[in-house]
């Protein structure tokens, strides 16, 4: 589980813009990310502890990867929808 910070997510987002992976929602905070070129699919999960956000991905990367950053905007939309209905 890796902490998501503004710095590391910015780097990963720059990569995601180039790679443009396909993101599918499994459930809130759980996503499936597919690389359009290789077809490789990884699972991304988010956890929130206090005000800190954490992400994990099943890919071999040992830092915040573009799979995680690709899911963040969708996660934010789902989170805001949940607050509205709550
Ligand atoms: Zn990854």
PDB file of the backbone (N, CA, C, O) and the ligand in Angstrom, with CONECT records:
HET     ZN  A 101       1
ATOM      1  N   UNK A   1       0.846  -1.195   0.000  1.00  0.00           N
ATOM      2  CA  UNK A   1       0.000   0.000   0.000  1.00  0.00           C
ATOM      3  C   UNK A   1       0.881   1.245   0.000  1.00  0.00           C
ATOM      4  O   UNK A   1       1.768   1.373   0.844  1.00  0.00           O
ATOM      5  N   UNK A   2       0.652   2.143  -0.917  1.00  0.00           N
ATOM      6  CA  UNK A   2       1.503   3.321  -1.068  1.00  0.00           C
ATOM      7  C   UNK A   2       0.705   4.592  -0.808  1.00  0.00           C
ATOM      8  O   UNK A   2      -0.438   4.727  -1.244  1.00  0.00           O
ATOM      9  N   UNK A   3       1.318   5.504  -0.101  1.00  0.00           N
ATOM     10  CA  UNK A   3       0.626   6.753   0.156  1.00  0.00           C
ATOM     11  C   UNK A   3       0.572   7.593  -1.116  1.00  0.00           C
ATOM     12  O   UNK A   3       1.558   7.705  -1.845  1.00  0.00           O
ATOM     13  N   UNK A   4      -0.593   8.179  -1.369  1.00  0.00           N
ATOM     14  CA  UNK A   4      -0.759   9.037  -2.539  1.00  0.00           C
ATOM     15  C   UNK A   4      -0.484  10.472  -2.128  1.00  0.00           C
ATOM     16  O   UNK A   4      -1.161  11.021  -1.258  1.00  0.00           O
ATOM     17  N   UNK A   5       0.516  11.076  -2.759  1.00  0.00           N
ATOM     18  CA  UNK A   5       0.829  12.480  -2.482  1.00  0.00           C
ATOM     19  C   UNK A   5       0.679  13.264  -3.786  1.00  0.00           C
ATOM     20  O   UNK A   5       0.639  12.695  -4.876  1.00  0.00           O
ATOM     21  N   UNK A   6       0.598  14.567  -3.641  1.00  0.00           N
ATOM     22  CA  UNK A   6       0.451  15.434  -4.803  1.00  0.00           C
ATOM     23  C   UNK A   6       1.626  15.212  -5.765  1.00  0.00           C
ATOM     24  O   UNK A   6       1.445  15.164  -6.981  1.00  0.00           O
ATOM     25  N   UNK A   7       2.835  15.079  -5.197  1.00  0.00           N
ATOM     26  CA  UNK A   7       4.038  14.935  -6.006  1.00  0.00           C
ATOM     27  C   UNK A   7       4.037  13.632  -6.808  1.00  0.00           C
ATOM     28  O   UNK A   7       4.220  13.639  -8.025  1.00  0.00           O
ATOM     29  N   UNK A   8       3.827  12.508  -6.100  1.00  0.00           N
ATOM     30  CA  UNK A   8       3.944  11.251  -6.832  1.00  0.00           C
ATOM     31  C   UNK A   8       2.774  11.035  -7.798  1.00  0.00           C
ATOM     32  O   UNK A   8       2.920  10.347  -8.808  1.00  0.00           O
ATOM     33  N   UNK A   9       1.616  11.623  -7.486  1.00  0.00           N
ATOM     34  CA  UNK A   9       0.476  11.424  -8.382  1.00  0.00           C
ATOM     35  C   UNK A   9       0.637  12.281  -9.642  1.00  0.00           C
ATOM     36  O   UNK A   9       0.165  11.899 -10.712  1.00  0.00           O
ATOM     37  N   UNK A  10       1.290  13.418  -9.522  1.00  0.00           N
ATOM     38  CA  UNK A  10       1.512  14.258 -10.701  1.00  0.00           C
ATOM     39  C   UNK A  10       2.381  13.549 -11.733  1.00  0.00           C
ATOM     40  O   UNK A  10       2.110  13.592 -12.933  1.00  0.00           O
ATOM     41  N   UNK A  11       3.418  12.906 -11.247  1.00  0.00           N
ATOM     42  CA  UNK A  11       4.307  12.157 -12.144  1.00  0.00           C
ATOM     43  C   UNK A  11       3.544  11.021 -12.833  1.00  0.00           C
ATOM     44  O   UNK A  11       3.664  10.811 -14.040  1.00  0.00           O
ATOM     45  N   UNK A  12       2.763  10.304 -12.036  1.00  0.00           N
ATOM     46  CA  UNK A  12       2.038   9.167 -12.577  1.00  0.00           C
ATOM     47  C   UNK A  12       0.950   9.616 -13.550  1.00  0.00           C
ATOM     48  O   UNK A  12       0.659   8.920 -14.522  1.00  0.00           O
ATOM     49  N   UNK A  13       0.353  10.771 -13.291  1.00  0.00           N
ATOM     50  CA  UNK A  13      -0.705  11.273 -14.166  1.00  0.00           C
ATOM     51  C   UNK A  13      -0.141  11.645 -15.534  1.00  0.00           C
ATOM     52  O   UNK A  13      -0.793  11.438 -16.558  1.00  0.00           O
ATOM     53  N   UNK A  14       1.064  12.191 -15.546  1.00  0.00           N
ATOM     54  CA  UNK A  14       1.707  12.534 -16.811  1.00  0.00           C
ATOM     55  C   UNK A  14       1.875  11.279 -17.672  1.00  0.00           C
ATOM     56  O   UNK A  14       1.684  11.324 -18.888  1.00  0.00           O
ATOM     57  N   UNK A  15       2.229  10.174 -17.044  1.00  0.00           N
ATOM     58  CA  UNK A  15       2.374   8.905 -17.748  1.00  0.00           C
ATOM     59  C   UNK A  15       1.029   8.377 -18.227  1.00  0.00           C
ATOM     60  O   UNK A  15       0.912   7.845 -19.331  1.00  0.00           O
ATOM     61  N   UNK A  16       0.020   8.532 -17.382  1.00  0.00           N
ATOM     62  CA  UNK A  16      -1.316   8.033 -17.718  1.00  0.00           C
ATOM     63  C   UNK A  16      -1.884   8.754 -18.937  1.00  0.00           C
ATOM     64  O   UNK A  16      -2.610   8.159 -19.734  1.00  0.00           O
ATOM     65  N   UNK A  17      -1.554  10.031 -19.078  1.00  0.00           N
ATOM     66  CA  UNK A  17      -2.045  10.799 -20.225  1.00  0.00           C
ATOM     67  C   UNK A  17      -1.498  10.231 -21.527  1.00  0.00           C
ATOM     68  O   UNK A  17      -2.168  10.282 -22.559  1.00  0.00           O
ATOM     69  N   UNK A  18      -0.298   9.697 -21.484  1.00  0.00           N
ATOM     70  CA  UNK A  18       0.314   9.117 -22.673  1.00  0.00           C
ATOM     71  C   UNK A  18      -0.220   7.700 -22.898  1.00  0.00           C
ATOM     72  O   UNK A  18      -0.586   7.330 -24.014  1.00  0.00           O
ATOM     73  N   UNK A  19      -0.257   6.924 -21.828  1.00  0.00           N
ATOM     74  CA  UNK A  19      -0.654   5.516 -21.941  1.00  0.00           C
ATOM     75  C   UNK A  19      -2.156   5.344 -22.147  1.00  0.00           C
ATOM     76  O   UNK A  19      -2.583   4.401 -22.813  1.00  0.00           O
ATOM     77  N   UNK A  20      -2.968   6.251 -21.579  1.00  0.00           N
ATOM     78  CA  UNK A  20      -4.431   6.183 -21.670  1.00  0.00           C
ATOM     79  C   UNK A  20      -4.982   4.765 -21.466  1.00  0.00           C
ATOM     80  O   UNK A  20      -5.618   4.217 -22.366  1.00  0.00           O
ATOM     81  N   UNK A  21      -4.746   4.178 -20.311  1.00  0.00           N
ATOM     82  CA  UNK A  21      -5.254   2.818 -20.082  1.00  0.00           C
ATOM     83  C   UNK A  21      -6.774   2.804 -19.926  1.00  0.00           C
ATOM     84  O   UNK A  21      -7.397   3.827 -19.643  1.00  0.00           O
ATOM     85  N   UNK A  22      -7.340   1.641 -20.115  1.00  0.00           N
ATOM     86  CA  UNK A  22      -8.783   1.461 -20.017  1.00  0.00           C
ATOM     87  C   UNK A  22      -9.133   1.125 -18.564  1.00  0.00           C
ATOM     88  O   UNK A  22      -8.638   0.148 -18.003  1.00  0.00           O
ATOM     89  N   UNK A  23      -9.990   1.948 -17.971  1.00  0.00           N
ATOM     90  CA  UNK A  23     -10.327   1.753 -16.554  1.00  0.00           C
ATOM     91  C   UNK A  23     -11.764   1.261 -16.421  1.00  0.00           C
ATOM     92  O   UNK A  23     -12.686   1.850 -16.984  1.00  0.00           O
ATOM     93  N   UNK A  24     -11.942   0.192 -15.682  1.00  0.00           N
ATOM     94  CA  UNK A  24     -13.281  -0.332 -15.394  1.00  0.00           C
ATOM     95  C   UNK A  24     -13.504  -0.333 -13.887  1.00  0.00           C
ATOM     96  O   UNK A  24     -12.610  -0.659 -13.106  1.00  0.00           O
ATOM     97  N   UNK A  25     -14.714   0.037 -13.505  1.00  0.00           N
ATOM     98  CA  UNK A  25     -15.034   0.045 -12.086  1.00  0.00           C
ATOM     99  C   UNK A  25     -15.476  -1.355 -11.661  1.00  0.00           C
ATOM    100  O   UNK A  25     -16.414  -1.909 -12.235  1.00  0.00           O
ATOM    101  N   UNK A  26     -14.815  -1.921 -10.671  1.00  0.00           N
ATOM    102  CA  UNK A  26     -15.258  -3.194 -10.107  1.00  0.00           C
ATOM    103  C   UNK A  26     -16.260  -2.882  -8.999  1.00  0.00           C
ATOM    104  O   UNK A  26     -17.365  -3.423  -8.968  1.00  0.00           O
ATOM    105  N   UNK A  27     -15.854  -2.011  -8.106  1.00  0.00           N
ATOM    106  CA  UNK A  27     -16.735  -1.426  -7.100  1.00  0.00           C
ATOM    107  C   UNK A  27     -16.056  -0.159  -6.628  1.00  0.00           C
ATOM    108  O   UNK A  27     -14.945   0.139  -7.067  1.00  0.00           O
ATOM    109  N   UNK A  28     -16.689   0.594  -5.747  1.00  0.00           N
ATOM    110  CA  UNK A  28     -16.080   1.817  -5.243  1.00  0.00           C
ATOM    111  C   UNK A  28     -14.728   1.489  -4.622  1.00  0.00           C
ATOM    112  O   UNK A  28     -14.621   0.609  -3.768  1.00  0.00           O
ATOM    113  N   UNK A  29     -13.702   2.206  -5.059  1.00  0.00           N
ATOM    114  CA  UNK A  29     -12.321   2.033  -4.594  1.00  0.00           C
ATOM    115  C   UNK A  29     -11.644   0.772  -5.112  1.00  0.00           C
ATOM    116  O   UNK A  29     -10.590   0.383  -4.610  1.00  0.00           O
ATOM    117  N   UNK A  30     -12.241   0.130  -6.113  1.00  0.00           N
ATOM    118  CA  UNK A  30     -11.615  -1.045  -6.701  1.00  0.00           C
ATOM    119  C   UNK A  30     -11.814  -0.985  -8.209  1.00  0.00           C
ATOM    120  O   UNK A  30     -12.945  -0.923  -8.691  1.00  0.00           O
ATOM    121  N   UNK A  31     -10.724  -1.005  -8.942  1.00  0.00           N
ATOM    122  CA  UNK A  31     -10.785  -0.798 -10.387  1.00  0.00           C
ATOM    123  C   UNK A  31      -9.901  -1.792 -11.122  1.00  0.00           C
ATOM    124  O   UNK A  31      -8.928  -2.326 -10.590  1.00  0.00           O
ATOM    125  N   UNK A  32     -10.288  -2.013 -12.369  1.00  0.00           N
ATOM    126  CA  UNK A  32      -9.492  -2.856 -13.233  1.00  0.00           C
ATOM    127  C   UNK A  32      -8.912  -1.961 -14.329  1.00  0.00           C
ATOM    128  O   UNK A  32      -9.649  -1.232 -14.993  1.00  0.00           O
ATOM    129  N   UNK A  33      -7.606  -2.017 -14.515  1.00  0.00           N
ATOM    130  CA  UNK A  33      -6.939  -1.135 -15.472  1.00  0.00           C
ATOM    131  C   UNK A  33      -6.238  -1.977 -16.528  1.00  0.00           C
ATOM    132  O   UNK A  33      -5.409  -2.828 -16.205  1.00  0.00           O
ATOM    133  N   UNK A  34      -6.573  -1.736 -17.787  1.00  0.00           N
ATOM    134  CA  UNK A  34      -5.994  -2.510 -18.872  1.00  0.00           C
ATOM    135  C   UNK A  34      -5.125  -1.636 -19.766  1.00  0.00           C
ATOM    136  O   UNK A  34      -5.539  -0.558 -20.192  1.00  0.00           O
ATOM    137  N   UNK A  35      -3.932  -2.107 -20.040  1.00  0.00           N
ATOM    138  CA  UNK A  35      -3.034  -1.451 -20.972  1.00  0.00           C
ATOM    139  C   UNK A  35      -3.536  -1.758 -22.381  1.00  0.00           C
ATOM    140  O   UNK A  35      -3.620  -2.922 -22.773  1.00  0.00           O
ATOM    141  N   UNK A  36      -3.868  -0.715 -23.141  1.00  0.00           N
ATOM    142  CA  UNK A  36      -4.462  -0.906 -24.465  1.00  0.00           C
ATOM    143  C   UNK A  36      -3.508  -1.584 -25.441  1.00  0.00           C
ATOM    144  O   UNK A  36      -3.950  -2.260 -26.370  1.00  0.00           O
ATOM    145  N   UNK A  37      -2.210  -1.412 -25.242  1.00  0.00           N
ATOM    146  CA  UNK A  37      -1.242  -1.988 -26.173  1.00  0.00           C
ATOM    147  C   UNK A  37      -0.952  -3.454 -25.888  1.00  0.00           C
ATOM    148  O   UNK A  37      -0.940  -4.286 -26.796  1.00  0.00           O
ATOM    149  N   UNK A  38      -0.719  -3.759 -24.621  1.00  0.00           N
ATOM    150  CA  UNK A  38      -0.317  -5.129 -24.280  1.00  0.00           C
ATOM    151  C   UNK A  38      -1.487  -5.985 -23.818  1.00  0.00           C
ATOM    152  O   UNK A  38      -1.389  -7.212 -23.801  1.00  0.00           O
ATOM    153  N   UNK A  39      -2.599  -5.344 -23.441  1.00  0.00           N
ATOM    154  CA  UNK A  39      -3.742  -6.088 -22.943  1.00  0.00           C
ATOM    155  C   UNK A  39      -3.583  -6.521 -21.497  1.00  0.00           C
ATOM    156  O   UNK A  39      -4.465  -7.179 -20.945  1.00  0.00           O
ATOM    157  N   UNK A  40      -2.467  -6.161 -20.879  1.00  0.00           N
ATOM    158  CA  UNK A  40      -2.229  -6.531 -19.482  1.00  0.00           C
ATOM    159  C   UNK A  40      -3.215  -5.797 -18.574  1.00  0.00           C
ATOM    160  O   UNK A  40      -3.420  -4.591 -18.707  1.00  0.00           O
ATOM    161  N   UNK A  41      -3.816  -6.539 -17.657  1.00  0.00           N
ATOM    162  CA  UNK A  41      -4.804  -5.946 -16.754  1.00  0.00           C
ATOM    163  C   UNK A  41      -4.333  -6.049 -15.307  1.00  0.00           C
ATOM    164  O   UNK A  41      -3.860  -7.098 -14.868  1.00  0.00           O
ATOM    165  N   UNK A  42      -4.466  -4.964 -14.586  1.00  0.00           N
ATOM    166  CA  UNK A  42      -4.066  -4.920 -13.183  1.00  0.00           C
ATOM    167  C   UNK A  42      -5.232  -4.417 -12.350  1.00  0.00           C
ATOM    168  O   UNK A  42      -6.130  -3.737 -12.845  1.00  0.00           O
ATOM    169  N   UNK A  43      -5.193  -4.768 -11.083  1.00  0.00           N
ATOM    170  CA  UNK A  43      -6.255  -4.313 -10.196  1.00  0.00           C
ATOM    171  C   UNK A  43      -5.729  -3.246  -9.250  1.00  0.00           C
ATOM    172  O   UNK A  43      -4.679  -3.401  -8.627  1.00  0.00           O
ATOM    173  N   UNK A  44      -6.484  -2.162  -9.160  1.00  0.00           N
ATOM    174  CA  UNK A  44      -6.097  -1.042  -8.299  1.00  0.00           C
ATOM    175  C   UNK A  44      -7.109  -0.917  -7.166  1.00  0.00           C
ATOM    176  O   UNK A  44      -8.316  -1.020  -7.384  1.00  0.00           O
ATOM    177  N   UNK A  45      -6.612  -0.696  -5.974  1.00  0.00           N
ATOM    178  CA  UNK A  45      -7.479  -0.479  -4.812  1.00  0.00           C
ATOM    179  C   UNK A  45      -7.061   0.789  -4.089  1.00  0.00           C
ATOM    180  O   UNK A  45      -5.881   1.132  -4.031  1.00  0.00           O
ATOM    181  N   UNK A  46      -8.046   1.475  -3.541  1.00  0.00           N
ATOM    182  CA  UNK A  46      -7.763   2.673  -2.747  1.00  0.00           C
ATOM    183  C   UNK A  46      -8.240   2.465  -1.321  1.00  0.00           C
ATOM    184  O   UNK A  46      -9.236   1.787  -1.068  1.00  0.00           O
ATOM    185  N   UNK A  47      -7.507   3.063  -0.404  1.00  0.00           N
ATOM    186  CA  UNK A  47      -7.871   3.027   1.007  1.00  0.00           C
ATOM    187  C   UNK A  47      -7.700   4.431   1.553  1.00  0.00           C
ATOM    188  O   UNK A  47      -6.764   5.136   1.177  1.00  0.00           O
ATOM    189  N   UNK A  48      -8.582   4.835   2.423  1.00  0.00           N
ATOM    190  CA  UNK A  48      -8.428   6.138   3.061  1.00  0.00           C
ATOM    191  C   UNK A  48      -8.284   5.920   4.560  1.00  0.00           C
ATOM    192  O   UNK A  48      -9.126   5.286   5.197  1.00  0.00           O
ATOM    193  N   UNK A  49      -7.207   6.454   5.106  1.00  0.00           N
ATOM    194  CA  UNK A  49      -7.003   6.368   6.547  1.00  0.00           C
ATOM    195  C   UNK A  49      -6.857   7.797   7.049  1.00  0.00           C
ATOM    196  O   UNK A  49      -5.863   8.463   6.762  1.00  0.00           O
ATOM    197  N   UNK A  50      -7.839   8.261   7.792  1.00  0.00           N
ATOM    198  CA  UNK A  50      -7.845   9.657   8.213  1.00  0.00           C
ATOM    199  C   UNK A  50      -7.919  10.538   6.983  1.00  0.00           C
ATOM    200  O   UNK A  50      -8.828  10.379   6.167  1.00  0.00           O
ATOM    201  N   UNK A  51      -6.989  11.458   6.831  1.00  0.00           N
ATOM    202  CA  UNK A  51      -6.975  12.318   5.653  1.00  0.00           C
ATOM    203  C   UNK A  51      -5.979  11.836   4.612  1.00  0.00           C
ATOM    204  O   UNK A  51      -5.792  12.476   3.577  1.00  0.00           O
ATOM    205  N   UNK A  52      -5.336  10.697   4.891  1.00  0.00           N
ATOM    206  CA  UNK A  52      -4.344  10.193   3.955  1.00  0.00           C
ATOM    207  C   UNK A  52      -4.967   9.162   3.022  1.00  0.00           C
ATOM    208  O   UNK A  52      -5.769   8.324   3.435  1.00  0.00           O
ATOM    209  N   UNK A  53      -4.581   9.247   1.766  1.00  0.00           N
ATOM    210  CA  UNK A  53      -5.081   8.304   0.769  1.00  0.00           C
ATOM    211  C   UNK A  53      -3.966   7.337   0.402  1.00  0.00           C
ATOM    212  O   UNK A  53      -2.808   7.725   0.254  1.00  0.00           O
ATOM    213  N   UNK A  54      -4.331   6.094   0.260  1.00  0.00           N
ATOM    214  CA  UNK A  54      -3.374   5.081  -0.129  1.00  0.00           C
ATOM    215  C   UNK A  54      -3.898   4.337  -1.349  1.00  0.00           C
ATOM    216  O   UNK A  54      -5.103   4.185  -1.549  1.00  0.00           O
ATOM    217  N   UNK A  55      -2.956   3.886  -2.148  1.00  0.00           N
ATOM    218  CA  UNK A  55      -3.341   3.124  -3.325  1.00  0.00           C
ATOM    219  C   UNK A  55      -2.473   1.896  -3.457  1.00  0.00           C
ATOM    220  O   UNK A  55      -1.317   1.891  -3.034  1.00  0.00           O
ATOM    221  N   UNK A  56      -3.030   0.858  -4.041  1.00  0.00           N
ATOM    222  CA  UNK A  56      -2.195  -0.291  -4.360  1.00  0.00           C
ATOM    223  C   UNK A  56      -2.601  -0.844  -5.712  1.00  0.00           C
ATOM    224  O   UNK A  56      -3.746  -0.722  -6.147  1.00  0.00           O
ATOM    225  N   UNK A  57      -1.619  -1.459  -6.361  1.00  0.00           N
ATOM    226  CA  UNK A  57      -1.817  -1.950  -7.712  1.00  0.00           C
ATOM    227  C   UNK A  57      -1.137  -3.306  -7.804  1.00  0.00           C
ATOM    228  O   UNK A  57      -0.128  -3.553  -7.144  1.00  0.00           O
ATOM    229  N   UNK A  58      -1.703  -4.187  -8.635  1.00  0.00           N
ATOM    230  CA  UNK A  58      -1.127  -5.520  -8.756  1.00  0.00           C
ATOM    231  C   UNK A  58       0.015  -5.581  -9.769  1.00  0.00           C
ATOM    232  O   UNK A  58       0.583  -6.652  -9.984  1.00  0.00           O
ATOM    233  N   UNK A  59       0.362  -4.458 -10.394  1.00  0.00           N
ATOM    234  CA  UNK A  59       1.473  -4.452 -11.346  1.00  0.00           C
ATOM    235  C   UNK A  59       2.813  -4.475 -10.602  1.00  0.00           C
ATOM    236  O   UNK A  59       2.841  -4.251  -9.392  1.00  0.00           O
ATOM    237  N   UNK A  60       3.928  -4.741 -11.306  1.00  0.00           N
ATOM    238  CA  UNK A  60       5.222  -4.863 -10.609  1.00  0.00           C
ATOM    239  C   UNK A  60       5.804  -3.554 -10.079  1.00  0.00           C
ATOM    240  O   UNK A  60       6.820  -3.592  -9.386  1.00  0.00           O
ATOM    241  N   UNK A  61       5.214  -2.417 -10.368  1.00  0.00           N
ATOM    242  CA  UNK A  61       5.773  -1.142  -9.907  1.00  0.00           C
ATOM    243  C   UNK A  61       5.816  -1.072  -8.387  1.00  0.00           C
ATOM    244  O   UNK A  61       4.926  -1.578  -7.704  1.00  0.00           O
ATOM    245  N   UNK A  62       6.858  -0.440  -7.870  1.00  0.00           N
ATOM    246  CA  UNK A  62       7.002  -0.335  -6.418  1.00  0.00           C
ATOM    247  C   UNK A  62       6.672   1.077  -5.937  1.00  0.00           C
ATOM    248  O   UNK A  62       6.831   1.394  -4.758  1.00  0.00           O
ATOM    249  N   UNK A  63       6.212   1.917  -6.858  1.00  0.00           N
ATOM    250  CA  UNK A  63       5.763   3.255  -6.452  1.00  0.00           C
ATOM    251  C   UNK A  63       4.401   3.520  -7.083  1.00  0.00           C
ATOM    252  O   UNK A  63       3.862   2.671  -7.794  1.00  0.00           O
ATOM    253  N   UNK A  64       3.854   4.695  -6.821  1.00  0.00           N
ATOM    254  CA  UNK A  64       2.559   5.053  -7.399  1.00  0.00           C
ATOM    255  C   UNK A  64       2.676   4.994  -8.924  1.00  0.00           C
ATOM    256  O   UNK A  64       3.467   5.728  -9.518  1.00  0.00           O
ATOM    257  N   UNK A  65       1.891   4.124  -9.552  1.00  0.00           N
ATOM    258  CA  UNK A  65       2.017   3.924 -10.990  1.00  0.00           C
ATOM    259  C   UNK A  65       0.877   4.630 -11.716  1.00  0.00           C
ATOM    260  O   UNK A  65      -0.038   5.165 -11.091  1.00  0.00           O
ATOM    261  N   UNK A  66       0.948   4.622 -13.031  1.00  0.00           N
ATOM    262  CA  UNK A  66      -0.096   5.321 -13.784  1.00  0.00           C
ATOM    263  C   UNK A  66      -1.431   4.598 -13.736  1.00  0.00           C
ATOM    264  O   UNK A  66      -2.469   5.188 -14.036  1.00  0.00           O
ATOM    265  N   UNK A  67      -1.413   3.333 -13.363  1.00  0.00           N
ATOM    266  CA  UNK A  67      -2.688   2.623 -13.187  1.00  0.00           C
ATOM    267  C   UNK A  67      -3.476   3.277 -12.050  1.00  0.00           C
ATOM    268  O   UNK A  67      -4.678   3.523 -12.152  1.00  0.00           O
ATOM    269  N   UNK A  68      -2.751   3.544 -10.968  1.00  0.00           N
ATOM    270  CA  UNK A  68      -3.390   4.168  -9.803  1.00  0.00           C
ATOM    271  C   UNK A  68      -3.882   5.569 -10.168  1.00  0.00           C
ATOM    272  O   UNK A  68      -5.011   5.933  -9.839  1.00  0.00           O
ATOM    273  N   UNK A  69      -3.048   6.353 -10.842  1.00  0.00           N
ATOM    274  CA  UNK A  69      -3.443   7.724 -11.162  1.00  0.00           C
ATOM    275  C   UNK A  69      -4.600   7.760 -12.160  1.00  0.00           C
ATOM    276  O   UNK A  69      -5.397   8.697 -12.148  1.00  0.00           O
ATOM    277  N   UNK A  70      -4.698   6.738 -13.029  1.00  0.00           N
ATOM    278  CA  UNK A  70      -5.794   6.694 -14.009  1.00  0.00           C
ATOM    279  C   UNK A  70      -7.142   6.504 -13.331  1.00  0.00           C
ATOM    280  O   UNK A  70      -8.168   6.952 -13.841  1.00  0.00           O
ATOM    281  N   UNK A  71      -7.137   5.841 -12.183  1.00  0.00           N
ATOM    282  CA  UNK A  71      -8.388   5.550 -11.477  1.00  0.00           C
ATOM    283  C   UNK A  71      -8.826   6.692 -10.572  1.00  0.00           C
ATOM    284  O   UNK A  71      -9.996   6.777 -10.199  1.00  0.00           O
ATOM    285  N   UNK A  72      -7.899   7.566 -10.218  1.00  0.00           N
ATOM    286  CA  UNK A  72      -8.206   8.613  -9.240  1.00  0.00           C
ATOM    287  C   UNK A  72      -9.369   9.530  -9.643  1.00  0.00           C
ATOM    288  O   UNK A  72     -10.232   9.802  -8.808  1.00  0.00           O
ATOM    289  N   UNK A  73      -9.425  10.020 -10.896  1.00  0.00           N
ATOM    290  CA  UNK A  73     -10.551  10.910 -11.245  1.00  0.00           C
ATOM    291  C   UNK A  73     -11.898  10.199 -11.116  1.00  0.00           C
ATOM    292  O   UNK A  73     -12.874  10.797 -10.663  1.00  0.00           O
ATOM    293  N   UNK A  74     -11.953   8.924 -11.511  1.00  0.00           N
ATOM    294  CA  UNK A  74     -13.195   8.158 -11.420  1.00  0.00           C
ATOM    295  C   UNK A  74     -13.565   7.943  -9.953  1.00  0.00           C
ATOM    296  O   UNK A  74     -14.728   8.046  -9.563  1.00  0.00           O
ATOM    297  N   UNK A  75     -12.551   7.644  -9.161  1.00  0.00           N
ATOM    298  CA  UNK A  75     -12.773   7.444  -7.730  1.00  0.00           C
ATOM    299  C   UNK A  75     -13.326   8.718  -7.074  1.00  0.00           C
ATOM    300  O   UNK A  75     -14.188   8.659  -6.197  1.00  0.00           O
ATOM    301  N   UNK A  76     -12.808   9.867  -7.524  1.00  0.00           N
ATOM    302  CA  UNK A  76     -13.266  11.147  -6.968  1.00  0.00           C
ATOM    303  C   UNK A  76     -14.737  11.397  -7.319  1.00  0.00           C
ATOM    304  O   UNK A  76     -15.507  11.891  -6.495  1.00  0.00           O
ATOM    305  N   UNK A  77     -15.115  11.046  -8.562  1.00  0.00           N
ATOM    306  CA  UNK A  77     -16.504  11.221  -8.992  1.00  0.00           C
ATOM    307  C   UNK A  77     -17.424  10.315  -8.178  1.00  0.00           C
ATOM    308  O   UNK A  77     -18.468  10.752  -7.693  1.00  0.00           O
ATOM    309  N   UNK A  78     -17.033   9.056  -8.031  1.00  0.00           N
ATOM    310  CA  UNK A  78     -17.838   8.104  -7.263  1.00  0.00           C
ATOM    311  C   UNK A  78     -17.943   8.535  -5.799  1.00  0.00           C
ATOM    312  O   UNK A  78     -19.002   8.415  -5.182  1.00  0.00           O
ATOM    313  N   UNK A  79     -16.847   9.033  -5.257  1.00  0.00           N
ATOM    314  CA  UNK A  79     -16.837   9.477  -3.857  1.00  0.00           C
ATOM    315  C   UNK A  79     -17.799  10.641  -3.667  1.00  0.00           C
ATOM    316  O   UNK A  79     -18.510  10.698  -2.664  1.00  0.00           O
ATOM    317  N   UNK A  80     -17.830  11.573  -4.624  1.00  0.00           N
ATOM    318  CA  UNK A  80     -18.715  12.731  -4.482  1.00  0.00           C
ATOM    319  C   UNK A  80     -20.177  12.310  -4.634  1.00  0.00           C
ATOM    320  O   UNK A  80     -21.051  12.876  -3.977  1.00  0.00           O
ATOM    321  N   UNK A  81     -20.451  11.334  -5.484  1.00  0.00           N
ATOM    322  CA  UNK A  81     -21.816  10.826  -5.641  1.00  0.00           C
ATOM    323  C   UNK A  81     -22.286  10.162  -4.351  1.00  0.00           C
ATOM    324  O   UNK A  81     -23.448  10.277  -3.960  1.00  0.00           O
ATOM    325  N   UNK A  82     -21.353   9.461  -3.700  1.00  0.00           N
ATOM    326  CA  UNK A  82     -21.706   8.764  -2.462  1.00  0.00           C
ATOM    327  C   UNK A  82     -22.019   9.757  -1.359  1.00  0.00           C
ATOM    328  O   UNK A  82     -22.920   9.526  -0.552  1.00  0.00           O
ATOM    329  N   UNK A  83     -21.281  10.865  -1.317  1.00  0.00           N
ATOM    330  CA  UNK A  83     -21.531  11.884  -0.284  1.00  0.00           C
ATOM    331  C   UNK A  83     -22.898  12.507  -0.494  1.00  0.00           C
ATOM    332  O   UNK A  83     -23.606  12.820   0.463  1.00  0.00           O
ATOM    333  N   UNK A  84     -23.264  12.685  -1.771  1.00  0.00           N
ATOM    334  CA  UNK A  84     -24.553  13.308  -2.064  1.00  0.00           C
ATOM    335  C   UNK A  84     -25.732  12.430  -1.643  1.00  0.00           C
ATOM    336  O   UNK A  84     -26.746  12.930  -1.156  1.00  0.00           O
ATOM    337  N   UNK A  85     -25.591  11.133  -1.832  1.00  0.00           N
ATOM    338  CA  UNK A  85     -26.692  10.221  -1.502  1.00  0.00           C
ATOM    339  C   UNK A  85     -26.713   9.899  -0.001  1.00  0.00           C
ATOM    340  O   UNK A  85     -27.740   9.478   0.532  1.00  0.00           O
ATOM    341  N   UNK A  86     -25.587  10.098   0.668  1.00  0.00           N
ATOM    342  CA  UNK A  86     -25.514   9.741   2.084  1.00  0.00           C
ATOM    343  C   UNK A  86     -26.309  10.740   2.950  1.00  0.00           C
ATOM    344  O   UNK A  86     -26.360  10.595   4.171  1.00  0.00           O
TER     345      UNK A  86
HETATM  346 ZN    ZN A 101       0.191  -0.302 -11.570  1.00  0.00          ZN
END
